[in-house]
Amino acid sequence: MRTKKKFIITFPKDLVKEPWNYNLITRFDIIPNIVAGTISEDSAILGYEFDGEEAKLELAIAYLREMGVKVEAVDEIRL
C-alpha cells in the first residue's frame, strides 16, 4: 500500500551535489517531493514528502542515513 510521509532532511556539504531525487526514484521507486528548503555552501536542509510503499520508504531512509544524511520524520514541515 502506498503512503506519504514527511521528513526534514539535512545534507552535509560533501553530499549536497549528489543526485538524491534520481537515486530515490530509481533505487526505491518512491516519489520525492521537495516542499521547502534552504541550501547554502555548507549544507542543504530540505522538507520532503515521500510517496511510496511503506517498506521502500524505510529502505530509502536507511540508505540516506547510511550515506551520512540526517533524516527526521515530522508531522508538518516547517523550516
C-alpha positions as CSV (number, residue, x, y, z in Angstrom):
1,M,0.0,0.0,0.0
2,R,1.3,3.4,-0.9
3,T,1.7,6.0,1.8
4,K,3.0,9.6,2.1
5,K,5.4,10.7,4.9
6,K,7.1,14.0,5.7
7,F,10.7,14.5,6.6
8,I,13.3,17.2,7.3
9,I,16.4,16.0,5.6
10,T,19.8,17.6,6.2
11,F,22.6,17.0,3.7
12,P,26.2,17.9,4.8
13,K,28.4,19.9,2.5
14,D,30.1,16.9,0.8
15,L,26.7,15.4,-0.2
16,V,24.8,18.5,-1.4
17,K,25.6,17.9,-5.1
18,E,24.6,14.3,-5.2
19,P,21.5,13.3,-7.4
20,W,19.3,12.4,-4.4
21,N,15.9,12.6,-6.1
22,Y,17.1,10.5,-9.0
23,N,18.6,7.9,-6.6
24,L,15.4,7.7,-4.6
25,I,13.2,7.3,-7.6
26,T,15.4,4.7,-9.4
27,R,16.6,2.7,-6.4
28,F,13.4,2.7,-4.3
29,D,10.6,3.5,-6.6
30,I,9.4,6.4,-4.4
31,I,8.3,9.9,-5.4
32,P,10.2,12.6,-3.6
33,N,8.6,16.0,-3.4
34,I,10.6,18.9,-2.0
35,V,8.1,21.3,-0.3
36,A,10.6,23.6,1.4
37,G,14.3,24.1,1.6
38,T,17.4,26.1,2.5
39,I,20.6,25.5,0.6
40,S,24.0,27.0,1.3
41,E,27.6,26.2,0.5
42,D,27.8,24.2,3.8
43,S,24.6,22.2,3.8
44,A,21.1,21.7,2.4
45,I,18.0,21.4,4.7
46,L,15.0,20.2,2.8
47,G,11.4,19.5,3.7
48,Y,10.5,16.4,1.7
49,E,7.3,14.4,1.3
50,F,7.9,10.9,0.1
51,D,5.2,8.9,-1.6
52,G,5.7,5.1,-1.9
53,E,5.3,1.7,-0.5
54,E,6.0,1.6,3.3
55,A,8.8,-0.9,3.0
56,K,10.5,1.0,0.2
57,L,10.2,4.3,2.2
58,E,12.0,2.6,5.1
59,L,14.8,1.3,2.8
60,A,15.2,4.8,1.3
61,I,15.5,6.4,4.7
62,A,18.0,3.7,5.8
63,Y,20.0,4.4,2.6
64,L,20.1,8.1,3.3
65,R,21.2,7.6,6.8
66,E,23.9,5.2,5.8
67,M,25.2,7.9,3.4
68,G,25.5,10.4,6.2
69,V,22.3,12.3,5.7
70,K,20.3,13.4,8.8
71,V,16.6,12.3,8.4
72,E,13.9,13.4,10.8
73,A,10.3,12.3,10.4
74,V,7.8,15.1,11.1
75,D,4.0,15.7,11.0
76,E,4.3,19.1,9.5
77,I,7.2,20.7,7.5
78,R,8.4,24.0,8.9
79,L,11.8,25.4,8.1
